[in-house]
Amino acid sequence: MPDASGALKLDWNEGTLTHPVVVDAVSRFLSHAGVVNWYPDVTCRRVVEPLTKLLNVPTENILMFPGSDVALDALVRTFVMPGDEAILLAPTYDNFRIYVESCGAKVHHVNLADTLGFNVDEFVWRVEHLTSSPKIMYLVNPNNPIGYFIPPEEIRFLLSRFPETVMVVDEAYAEFAGSSSLPLIGEFPNLFVARSFSKAFALAGLRLGYLVSQSANLGHVNKVRNPKNISMLAQVGAQALLDRYELVQDYVDEVVAARSWFLEMMRSMGGVLFDSRANFVLMRVPEPKMVIQGLAESRIYARDRSYMAGLANMIRISIGTRSQMEQVVRAFQQLPTSLWRA
């Protein structure tokens, strides 16, 4: 494990802090008998029960996984067959494509990167010119890596327009957007919402995520799920934060404020950055590889996204606390402006 002291890891959009209540809860739990040699609680009760109150959804509408990646993989293996067609709004998180292709299905990318935003009418037009019967559709909302947000009324429109399509809305960053598609679950049987504990909860190292959908849907997915794969350490850590959810909300509020400050500050210095509803921003720079390298020399790690379709010269920077983003600004000030002023 690399030495994390003094480093700013802003390349994978994890939470940028460690909550002491999590460390304390996990440490105390490790002192109990049976923690290591017993299988974990397969019901995940200590997580599901507070989640139902937080999300205002019934217990039977939540299915836990060791990370939302595993949830998405299980969902695809449940519903996608060889020869099926999948729609992915591009650019996007690429793991879903891997899951779909591993099942023998065909992937259609609908790329709207030229506008760095989302137009629902254009999206529908493109989808209907690609296929008349998409089996599954994947939307990351807020989008990764761009950061735009599709409002719930447009998600509703898509659900109505494609009622036979499994609609997967990946809400890994939803806490930072302040809005969600979860209220649509009861109305639309073709909707699945994937959530993560890696971003707002800052528990990426413990691996925990979940699906929200109608109970009949989750019953099918549960047939391919191994409930023993969610460790007790993940369950205990998540419970500690769910019991003190104000800590999560305080962190989200701090990141949202730091995001606004960072955008304003970098733009005032001549940087070209794009609005975001997530815990990261895109920045257009003349020399992306050199900027990434220059930041790394200050032990600040960002992500080169310039190889993705429609994202030429783009880097992505995760947003942390105000003090952390002040450190990022200082690092940019030490780099030649010819590298990062577009």
N, C-alpha and C positions, 0 to 999 in steps of 0.2 A: 504494500500500500504506500503510495507516494506521500511525502510530507505535505500536509494541507495548510500548515501554519503560514500565514502571510500571503497565501495564494488566493486569487479570485477566480473561481471556476464558473465562467459565464458562457459556456459552450453548449451545455445540454439542458438548460432551462430548469435545473433543479432548484429547490429552495436554497437560499444562500446562508442559512443559519441552522444551528442545532438547538432545539428547545430543551432546556434543562429538565423540564417535567418529563420528557420522554426518556432521557438518560437515567433519571432517578427511578422512574417506574420500571424500566427494563432491568436496571441493576438490582432493585429489590426483588423482582420476580425471579431472577436467576438464583437467588439464595434459597428458593423453595425446592422441596423434594419433588422429583418426577419431571422437572422442567426439561431435562436433556434426554432422558431415556423413554419418556412417554410421547405418543403421537399428540399433535395439537388438537384443540377443540374443533371438530369438523363443522360445527354449526356456526362458528365465528360470532357467537351470540354477543360477546362483549363489544363487538364493533357494529353489528347489524342493528341492535336495539337503539343505541343513540343515533345512528344514521337515519333511522325511520323518523325520528323526531326532528332532526336537523333538516331533512329533505322533504318532510311531510308526504311520505309515500309509505304504503303498507310493507310489512316485513317480506311478504311473498313476492314483492316486486324488486327485490335486491338479491343479487348473486355475487358472492365474493370470489376473488382470484388473487394469486400472488403477482400482482401487477396488472395494469390494464392491457399490456401487450398480450398476456396469456388469455385475458378475457376476449380480446379481439380474435385471437387464433381459434379459440374454442367456438366462438360465434360463427366464424367462417366454416370451420369443419362441420358444424351442425347443418348449415343451410346451403352451402355451395357445392355443386356437383360438377364433374367434367362436362365441358361444353357450355356451361352457364356464362353469362356476361356480367361484368362488374363495371360500375362507373366510379372513377376516382376524380375528385376535383383537385386539379394540379395547379401549382406545386403543392405537395402535401407530405405528410409523414409517410415514409416509404415502406414501413414494415407491413402495412395492410396489403400492399401489392404482392409481397412475398407470400403471405398466407393464401391469398386468392389463387395465385399461379400454382402454388403447391397442390391445390385441389383440382388442377386441370381446367380452370376457367379462364376466359379471355378478359383481359383488362383493357378498358377504354379510358384514356386520360382526357379530361376536359380542362384545358389550360386557359385560365383567365389572367395570367400573370401580366399581360400587356397593360392592364389597367391597375394592377396591384389592389384590386377590390373584387366585389362580387355583384353581378347583375343577374337576378333570378330569371328574367325573361330570356336573356342570352344563354344562360346555362341550360334551361329547358329546351330551347331551340337546338342547341348543339347535341344534347342527349338524344333527342328524338330523331336527329339525323344520323346518329350512330347505331341505335338499336331500338327496336320496338318493345323489347321485353327484358330490361335489365333485372337480373336476379337480386343484386345487392348494390347499394350506393353508399359511399363513404365520404363523410364531410367532417373535417376537423374544425371545430368552432369554439373559440377563435382559431382562425387558420394558423397552422404552422407550416412554413416559416414567415408568412407575410404579416399576420396579426390582425387581419380584418375580421369583423364579426357579422354573422348572418343573423338578423333579428328573428325572434320566434315566429312572427307572422309569415315570414318567407319559408321557414322550415315547415310550418303548417301547410302552406301552399304546395310545397314539394310532396309532402305526405299524401295530400289529396290527389295530386296529379299522377303520382305513381303508387297507387294503393296496393299493388301486387309485388312491389319491390321492398326488400328488407332495407330499411333506412337506418344507417348507423351514424350517429352523431357523436363524435369523439370530443368530449368536453374536458380534456386534461387541463385546460387553462380557464375553465368557466368562472372560477372564483374571482379572477382578475377582471372579468368582463362585467360582472354584476348582473348577469341574466343567464337564463337556461331554457332548454327545451323540455325539462322534466315535467312541467304542468301539462304537456301534451300526451304523456304516457297513457293515461286512462282513455283518451279519445281515439288514439290511433294504434291498432294492433300490429302495425308494421314498423314501429319505432323502437330502436334500442339506443340508449344513451350509455356511453362508456365514461367512467370517471377514474381519477388517479389520486393517490396519496403522495405522489412524488414532487408536486409543484407547490401548491399553497401550503400543504402540510409538511413539506420538507422531510419526507420519509423515504426518499428514493432508495436508500441503501437497505431498507427493510422489505421492500417489494410488497405492495398492496394496492389493489384496485377493485373495481366492481362494475357490473352491468345493472342498469335499471330498465325494466320492460314489463309488459303484462306477464302475469304468473304462468300462463300456458306457454308462452315463448321461452321463459327461463327454465321451465320443466324440460323442454327439448335440449337446451344447452347443457343443462345439468347432467345429462346422460354421458357427455364426453369430458366432464370436469372431474378432477381428482381433488376432493375436499381436504385431503391430508397435506396438500402442498403449501398451505398458508401457515407459516411458522407462528408459534406463540409469541415470539418477540415482536413480530409485526402486529399481531393482535393487541398486545399490551401497549405498544407504542402508540398505535392509533387510538386506542381507548383513552389514553392519557390526554391526548389533544382534543378528542371529542368531548371529554368531560370538562375541558377548559377551552372551549372553542373560541372564546374571546382572544386567546393568544394567536390563533390562526387568523382571525379577522383583523387583529392589529397588524400582523405581518402583511396581510394583503393590502390593507390601507396604506401602509408605509411603502410598499412596492409601487402601488398606483401613483402615489404622490412623487416618488423618486423617478418614475417613468416620465411624468410630465416635466419635472425639473430637468432631467437629462436631455429630453428632446429640445427643450427651450435653450439650454446652455450650449449644446453642440451646434444647434442651428445658428445661434448668435455668433459662433466662431467660424461659420462657413460650411459646416457639415450638412450633408443631405441625408436626412432620416425620415422615415415614414411612420405615420400614426399607427398605433397598435392598441388592441384591447387585451393583450396577453402580458406575460412577464418577460417580454423580450421586444427588441426593435430591430428592424432592418436598416442598414446604412449602405449607401452607394459610395464607393471609394474608387479612385483610379487604380490603385495597386492592392487588391485584396490580400494576396499572399504575403506581401511585405508588411501590411498593417497587422495581420494576424501574428506574424513573426515578431514585429516590434512590440506589440502588446505582451506577447509571451515573455519577452526579455524583462518586462516589469512584473512577471508572474500573474498576468491577467490573460485568461484564456477565452477567446471568442471563436466563432464558427464561420468558416468560409462557405458561403452558399452560392458562389458565383458559377458553379458548374451546373446548377439546376436550370431547367428550361425557363426562360423569361427573367432570370435573376442575374444577368451579367453584372459583374463588379459589385455584387452584394455580399456583405458580411452580416451575421446576426449576433447580437449582443444581448445576453440575458440581463434582466434588471434585478438588482438587489436592493439593499437599503440606501438611504440618501448618502451616508458616509462611504459606502462601497462605490456608489456611482461617482462621487467626488474624486475618488481614487482613479477611476477610469478616465475622467476628464483630464486629470493631471497627466496621466500617461499619454493621452492624445496630444496634449500641449508639448510634450517632449519629443514627439515624432515630427519629421518634416511635413509641413502642410501639403506639399505636393503629393504625398502618399494618400491623404485622406480627404482633402477638399475636392469634391467632384466638379 
